[in-house]
Amino acid sequence: MVIRRLLASLIVCLSFACLGVTAYGQPTSESSVPELLESFVPVTDAMLRSPDPDNWISFRNGYELWGYSSLDQVNADNVDQLRLVWARAMQHGYQEVEPIVYDGVMFLANVEDIVQALDATTGDLLWEYRRNLPDNIANVTGTRYRYRNVSIYDDKIFLATNDAFLVALDARTGTLIWETQRADYRERVAQTAGPTIVKGKLITGSRCNPSSPRPGGCFITAHDVDTGEEIWRINTAATPDQPGGDTWGGLPRSARRHASAWMVGSYDPALDLVYWGTGPPAPLPEKLRGAGKADLLFTNSTLALDPDTGEMAWYFQHLPRDNWDLDHVFERMIVETNVSPNPEVVPWINPNVQPGEMRKIITGIPGKTGLVWTLDAETGEFLWARPTVYQNIMTGLDLETGRPSIDESTTPQSVENAVLACPHLLGGKNQPSGAYSPDTKALYNPLNNACMDLAMSVDIAGPSDGYDIRTRVRHVPGVDADTAPVGRLEAVSASTGATLWTYEQRAPIYGSVLATGGNLVFSGDVVRRFRALNAENGSVLWETILNGPVSGRPMTYSINGRQYLAIGSGGLTQGTSFLQLTPELNTPSGSNTLFVFALPAR
């Protein structure tokens, strides 16, 4: 581990001197602390557990990862009056970002490890930090600089970097306080999301390229917020000497690759458990892996971890033997609800479930297959699951354990002959986050209806190979290719599993969802539309056209009694791949911008 402390006196004043900061976020003097940040109040554990509705201080606005705000100044009756109040250009690249806002200041992550502090009412720059990254690192690690969020705690902003460091910045000035190396980026290891902060620990997942030579798969770590010292680390691929180590078909540790944990975990303070998702193995085709039909723990699993030690309390594997790149790394929402799955719409219900029983559950769509999974949060017991989009990978689930049965005809067996596998490897559902509203008790998820022709790309896997598959996007079977809807937003009861409403359209939907106390759901699509829907029935109440794919993470906050709505748009997105299914549609991309809306000022 490397920990380097930089002295604030070692400052090279570059083109940002007129703003009181350098290109690397170092202040020119103590007087350069922006006025908005002079009275900065440190963020505490209590604030993270019970966020002030005016702020948005953690990913998805709370440990439960609901993507919900109780703010209701903007509501179903007046949302059609929303107006743009400011916009700010962002660094060119992928747009998947969610800002955080605290006491009138927005802390915004840009790709290439740029962090900005902005006046959240105007977008004016207060300070900026730019990391000096190695050349061509995005191609080395395979991340293409994709990034999602920074984190705030005490008086620091935390960034997990593209070169596999953790960085702590002074929230008032952007000064680098400490940095800690988590891995060697030259082993194709990086991070694409910021940490979850639990009891003074930075708990961070990792993204390991499928061609990474790092043995033992990827990893999750905990670091001390004050010093950057590592506290614990767990690998996501069970090693031969660990429980689950016998599920890799005898493969040596060196052949246990990938299983990345590249999104953000949730946390339940009452149970004191952190929940994290993991991805697939590499290479993908069983024929190339050499592990037979082994389960490959802990790929495509939910891991429940003790935040103090990293010890695993329980795990649940959603998809053993992944041959399709169907990651299960997405949000694990924590909800306390009446568990009453409706057998008319939920095909897989544990017979031991007592309908009407109140339970704390882990729920949502954690993986690309598009299944809603519901597990007991304390024990990991399978409760129920149901599909949303069309899938042909699984023929069913064991009702007591939740273990899936695989349709072997969807598994690629050769370079020459492709198989039809659904959904597409970009999901059913992918990294764009869903939301949950405690008002409607509904889950809202962005989905796409698509399949793929899937084949092996090589006959023999080599040490530098990645997934070793080739694909072509296809419509789902039996639809009219000229009219079939691709994008879909679906509201599902967290209690019964019933679909409450569905919004479908021709254009793909590849942006995250925000639910609010104003009876609203906000969502965007690949062809520039950003809209508000009625949270109860899915009717469109407001729509605007932005500058490119709306693929950022919408969020909302309030300053001096005025509610604002922010959304990133216009950058690059994997979602444009679905446009091959809709050749009549197109969209510009590359002009990364943050847009902020509000009702007309009184």
N, C-alpha and C positions, 0 to 999 in steps of 0.2 A: 504494500500500500504506500502511496506517496501522498504526503500532506505538505502543501506549500503555502506559506503565509506571505502575502505581499504587503509591503509598507505603503501607506497612502502617500508618503512623501515622494515615492518613485513614480512620478507622473510625467508622461509625455503629452503635452497639450497639442491636440491635433485640430481638425476642422470643427469640432464641437465646442471649442473654448468659449465662444460667445454665449453658449448655453450653460457654462459652468461645469461641463463634463468633457472628458476626452472620448475618443472612439471606443475605448474599452471600459467606459463607465466610471472612471476614477475622477473624483471631484477635484477642482483646482484649489479649493480652500474650504475651511469649515463654513464660511459664509455662503457657500454655494448650495447649501441645503435649501431646496425650494420651499417657499412659504407654506404651501399646502402640506408639507411633510415635517415642518418644524415641531408641531405638537403631536407627532406620531405616537400612538398608544400601542404597546406590544400586544400581539395576538396571543391569546391563552388557550389552554385545553378547553376551558368552559365555553369560549367563543366558538370553537370548532364543533363542540357537541350541540350547542344551541345557537345557531347563527342568527345574527340580527337580520331581519328581512330586508333592510335597506342595503345590506352588503351582499356580496357573493364571494366568499373567501376560501372556497375549496372546490375541487373538481366536482361538477354536477350539484354543487350547493349543499353539501352535507355528506356525512359518512355513509348514508344509505344509498347514495348515488341515484336519487330520484330525478334529478334534473327539474326540480319543482321550486317555484317561488310563490309565497303567499301574497305577494303584492297584487293589488286589484284596482289601482287607479286606472290602468288600461284594462278594459273589460269588454265583454261581448256586445255591450250597448254602444261603445264609443270607439272601438278599435279601428273603424273605418276612417277615423280622423288622424291616425298616425302620420307624422311628417318626419322627414330626414332633418336632424339637427346638426350632425357633423359626420365627417368621414375622414379616414386617414389611410394613405397608401402603406402597404406592408411589403416586406421583403418578398421577392419573387420566389415561388415554389409551391409546394402542396399546402392546401388550406384545410386544416382540421382543428383549428385553434379554438379554445375557450378562454376568454380573459377572466381575471379575478378583479374585484373592486372592493376597496376598503376605505371607508371614511373619505369618499370623494376622489380617490386616486385609483386609476386602472393600472394594473400590472399585466402587460401584454407580451406573450411569447411570440417571436417570429422565427421562421425557419433559419437555419444556420446559426442557432444558439445566440439570438439577439433578444434581449429583454429590455422593454421600455416601461417607464413610469409616465403616465399621462394624466392630465386633468380630465376627469371622467365627464365633465360637462362640456368640454370644448375639443378634446383630443390634443391639446397643446403638450409638447414634450417637456417633461420635468427632468428626467435623466435617461441615459441609455447605456447598456452594457453590450459589448460585442466580443464574442470569444474568438480568439485567433486559432482557427481550426487548421489541421493539416490539409494539404492540397488533395483534392479529389477524394476526400474521406467518404462522401456520400456514396460513391461507387464501390469503395473498399468494403464498407459495412453493409451496403445494399439498402440503406434507409431512404436514400434520395432526400435527406434532410426533413422527412416528415416529422412533425412535432405537434403537441396538443396542449400542454399547460405548464405553468409554473405553480409553485406552492408557497404559502406564507405562514410563518410562525414566529412568535416572539418579535424581534425587530429585523427579521431576515426574509429574503426571497430566495427560494431554492430552485435550481435548474439542474436537471439530469441531462448531460450533454451528449452530442453526437460522437465524441471521442471517449465515451465511457467514463466520464468523471461526474461527481456530484459537486456543485458549486453553491456556495452561500454568499449572497450579496447583502450589503447594508440596505434595508428598505428605504432609508431616507435619501441615500446618495448614489446607490448603485456600486459602491466600492466593493471590491472582492475581499471577503473576509477569510475564507478558506476554500480549498478545493481538495478533493479526495479521489484517487483513481480506483475504479471498481473493476476494471478489466483492461486488457490490451486491445485497442480498437483494431489493430492489425490482425487479430484473430477473428475479425468481422463481427465484433460485439459492439452494440450501441444501445441507446435508449431513445424512445420516441414519445415518452410521457413522463410527467413529473411524479414525485413521490406522494404517498399518503402519509400524513404526519400523525402519529399516535404516541401520546405520552412522552414527548421529547425524542421520538425516534423517527427518522426518515425511512419509510419502508418503500422500496423501489423495485419494480420489475425490470426486466431486460429483454432486449431483442437480439437474438443470435441468428445471423444469416444461416440459411439451410446448408450452405457450403462451408460454414465455420468449422475449423479443425478442432475447436474446443471440445474436449471429451466431457461426458456427463451432462450434456444438454445445457440449457440456459440456467438462470438463477434469479433468486429474489434475495435482497439484503436489507438489513437494518443498520442505520448509522446514527451516531449521536449528533443532535442538531447544533450543539455548541462547538464541537471540535472536529466533526467529520470522521471520527474513529468508527471503524466497523464493529458492530456488536454481534451480529450473527449473519449466516449465509446458508441458504439451502439450494441445492440443485433440483431442477425440475424433471430430470430423467433419473429414475431410481438406479443407483449403482449396484454392482453385483453383491456387495456386502451389506446392503440396506434392505429393510422390508420393501417388497415390491421389486427387488432386484432380479428375481427369477421370472419376471414377466417380459423379458426382452429376448426370449428364444435363445439364450446362451451367448448373445452378442457381447463382445468385450466392451469395457467402458469407453474405449476410443471410438466405437461405432454407435454410441448412443448420443445422437445429435438433435439439435434444435429444441423443440418443446418450449418455445419462447413464452415469456409472461410479459407481454409488451403493452398491456393496458394498465389501468389504475384499479387498485383493490378497494373494497368497502370494509367497514369496521363497525362492530356492534359493541359499545362500551359495557352494556349489561352482561353479555356473555364473554366479553374480553377476547373476541376472536376477529381476526382479519381474514377476509375471503378474497382469493385470487384465482384467476383463470389461466389456463395454459393452452399452448397450441400443439400442432402436429409434429410428428417425427420427420426426419429426412434421411435418405430419399423417401419419396412417397410410395411408389409401387412395391408391394410386398415381394414381388419377384426379384427386385434389386436390393431390398433391405437384408434379406437373408435371415430373417427372424421367424419365418413361417407365419402362423396366424396368432402370434403372441400379442397380448394386450398392450404392452409398451407403456407401463405406468411411468410418470404421471402425466402423459400426454392427454390433451383435450379433457382436462379434469377441473373440478372446483376443489381448491385446497383451503382448508380452514386451519389457520396458523395462530399460535400463541405469539402476540406481538413482542413479548419480553424475551423469548428464547428462540423463536422460529420453529418450535416443535409442532408437528402436525397433529391436530386434534382429530381430524377426519378428512377423508377425501371422497369424491364421487367422480367416476369416469363416465363422461357423456358419450364418447365415441372412441372405443378401442380400434386399433388397426387402421388408422386414417390413411387412405389411399388417394385422397381428393383435395387436400389442403383446406379442410373445413375447421379452421381454428375455433376454439371455445374460450376465448380470452376476454369476452366483453363483460359489461357491467353485471354484477351480482347485486340486485336490489334487495334490501332488507325491509320486510313489511310484516306487520302484525295484523292478521286477518282471520276471519271465519273461513276455515278450509272446507269448502262444499263443492268439489268438482262435479260438474253436470255431465252425467254419462252419455247424454245425447250428443254432446260436442267434444267431450274429452275421451279419447279412446283408451288411454292408459292411466288407470287409477289403482293405486295400491289397495288391495282388499282390506287392509288393516286400518285404513283411514276411517275415522268416525265423523261423518258429515256434521258440520256445525261447530266443530271443535276449534277454539281459538288457539292459533299457533304463531310463533315468529318463524317466518320462512325466508329462504333465499329464492328469489323468483326473477322472471324476465326471460329474455332470449339471449343466452350466453354464447351461442355458437352460430356458425354460418348455415347450419341446417334449417334454421328458422323455427325450431321447436321451442315452445314455452316450457320451461322446466320449473318445477316447484319442489324444493327440498326443505326438510326441517333444519332450521339454522343452528340448533344446538348439536344435533347428532348426525346430520347429513342423510337422514332417512329419505328415500324416494317417496314422494307423495303422489304426484301426478305429472303428466306431460301431454302436450297436444301439438300437432303441426299447425303452421300458418300457411306458408307458401308450399308449392308442390315439391315433394322430395321423393326420390326412389332409392336412396342409399340404405334405409332401414325398412325392414318388413314389419317390425313390431318391437315392443319392449317387454321384458319380463316384468309382470305386474308387481311383484314383491321387491325386486332389486333395482328395476329400471334399466337393466342391461339390455342394449339393443341387439337385434338379430340383423345381420348384414345380408343384403342381396348381392351375391358374388358376381352376378352378371354386370355390375357397375364398376368392378375393379379392373383397372388396365392391366393387360397381360402381354402386350407386344407393342413394337414400334409401328407395325403396319396397320393394325386393326384398332380403331377407336371404339370406345363404348359410350353410351349415353348415360351421363350422371347428372343428377339434379339435387340441389341447386348448383349454380355456377360457383366456382371457387372464390368469387368476390361476394358471395352470399346471396341468398335468402336475406340474411341480415349480416352486416359487417360492422366495422369500427364506429360508424355513426351511432351515437348513443340514443337509446330510447328514454322514455320518461314515465314517471308514475305520479298520479295526482291523488292525494288523500281525500280530496273533495268528491271525486267521482269513483275513487277506488279502482281506477283503470290503469292498465299498462298501455303506453302508446309507443309503437315501434315502426321505424322506417324500414321498408322491405323492397325487394325486387324479385319479379317472377322471371327466372331464367335458368337454363340448363347449359351443359357443355358436352361437346365431343372430347373425349379424354383418351390419350394414349401415352405410352412410354416414349421418352425422347432419346434414350440410349438403350443398348442391349446389356451393357455391363456398367455398373456404377463405379466411378473412380473417386479418388480422395478429394478432388476439388469440385465434384458435381454438387448440384443443389437439389431441387425437388425432383428433377429428372422426369418431367412430364411435359406434354404439349397439349394445348386446349384450343377449342373454338367455341365461342358463345353461341347458344341456340335458344330459340323460344321453347317454352314448355310444350309437351306433346298435345296435339289435338286443338290448337288455337289457330286463328287466322293471323298469319304473320304481319299482314298489312294493318291490322286494327287492334291486335291484342295489347292490353295494358301491361306495362312493365313495372312502373312505380306503384307503390302501395303503402298506405299508412293505416295501421289496424289498431283499434282499441279493444283490449281484452280484459275482462274482469279478473282481478287477482284472486278473488274468492272462488268463483265458479268455473273459470276458464272459458266462459262464453264470449263470443265476439259481440261487442256492443255496437260497433259500426266499423265500416271499411271505406276508405277513400282510395280510389284507384285512378290512374291516368296513364296515358301513353308514355310520357317522359319518365326516365328513371328518377328515383328519389335517393340521393346519396348525401343527405345532410342529417344532422342530429335534431332531436325534438326537445322543446321546452314546454312545460305545462305551468300554468299560473293560477292564482286565486281568482283571477278575473274570468274564470270559466273559458280559458283559451288554451289552445295548443298551437305552437308555432313550428313550422317545418319549411324546408326549401328543397328545390329540385335541381337537376343537372342543367336545365335549360333556362336558368336565371330567375325563376319565380320563387319568391319568398311570401309565405301566406300565413294567415291566422285562421284557425278552424274552431268551431264551437266544440268544446271538450265533451259535451254530452251527446251530440248527434253527428259531428263531423262535417257540418255545413261550412262552406268557405265564407268568412266574414270580411276578409280584407286580403288584398294581394298587391304586390309591387314587383317590378322587374328591375333586377340589379345588373351588374356588369359582367357576370359569368356564372359558372356553376355555384350554387349556394350550398357549400359543403362544410362550412364552419359549424361551430356549436353555439346556438343562440343562448343568451343569458340576459338577465334583467336586474336592475338595481334602482335605488332611489336616492336623490340628493336634494335637500331642502324642499322636500315634499313633492318633487317631480320624478315620475318613473321613466326610466330609459330602457330601451331594448337594443342590444348589440348583436350583430351577426357578421361573421367573416365570409367573404364571397370573392369570386373571380379568379382564385388561384387554380393550380392544377389539382386534379382529383382522379382517383381510379374509377370513379363512377362514370366517366365519359366512355369507358369500355363498353357499357351497355348500349350506347348509341348505335352500335353495329346492328342492333335489333330494330332500330327506328331510323332508317336512313333519311327519312324526310325531315328529321330534326337535327339541329346542330347548335353549337354554342361556342363563343370565344372563351379562351382561358389564358391565365398567366398574369392578369392585372389584379394581383392580390390586394384587397381593400377591406377595412373594417368599417361597417356602416352602423350608425347609431340613430335610433328613432325615438320620438316622444310625441305626446299630444301637444297641440299648440299651447304656447305659454299663456297663462292667465294674465 
